[in-house]
């Protein structure tokens, strides 16, 4: 090999090395931005030193990306400059050399320094990130003075356009991120529906108010305390509920809560004599909560007060309904049925793929049962959704189509819609 060939191989080797460095920077950028913070945190907690290095790097992503881009651009420009000098020495200072350099370097950088390493990094982001982290720590350290200047300039330019990227101005919701990840994994088949509903239910307690899950006052079983003791005891013992509100004069005047165990204990002490039972002595003080209370707040209050039952009131103090600890837990774990619960929860699938739904079924329960996404921002129940979308109180037989479903009114009692037939429009032959 003569001196001319040796002199040509040296720059070729340097160009090849620079392309490998470019591939390293490109793959590192993708891996370190795509790696999961949660997985790295778990690995670091398990004592993985490489995961700890990754967490230190991604703690300041802006500085990390600045160092990577700076290094990548330096090696790409240097590689292109060397290739240009090499081809000029072969073909002379002609336009052909510039064309060849442009085509050749674009192809090499695109394939070997961009697409290939980034594809590998996307496929194995965690392992790739832990592999490059030791080297990238030194790269970030060496380029730190330059990246700080670049950050200052970039922030100043963005500020001129009204964009503030300071840490305090960025608002991220961890709950939204987890919900999005769970929904994504569910759509990919890696998380089943029950697990998704369980996790989402726990995350959404802060977003749901008690008025959205409460038992409406028309469905609340109450006892008139002015009735004879025997009638009160019979009604209490026939009820499937262990706690019953007691009122005087009108249902808004709740004076106490009767617990079945307290009643049985009083009957035992009175040798079964109904007239000897003093309800004033055994009733518990009613616990009232505003309708705007979130489920998380109410759950915390239940635990603090050691209560399981609360009456929900509006801003005027009128009784709206009641909420129990079980109602809140059902938002997390799903329907909890006991021997006194009705097996029919108001959602009745039909053989033709349609659904007969009671009007007072909540949209949240329907979405959860059928894995649908009907909006629940403007209405709580299915009947409320139909009234909101139709802008009227519909007659029996009327049909409405919205949100990908057809709603046909089956029954109505006065102004209350009691039964609706829901058909997914894709399945509706009409």
Order of alpha helices (4+ residues) and beta strands (2+ residues): alpha-alpha-alpha-alpha-alpha-alpha-alpha-alpha-alpha-alpha-beta-beta-alpha-beta-beta-alpha-alpha-beta-alpha-beta-beta-alpha-beta-beta-alpha-alpha-beta-beta-beta
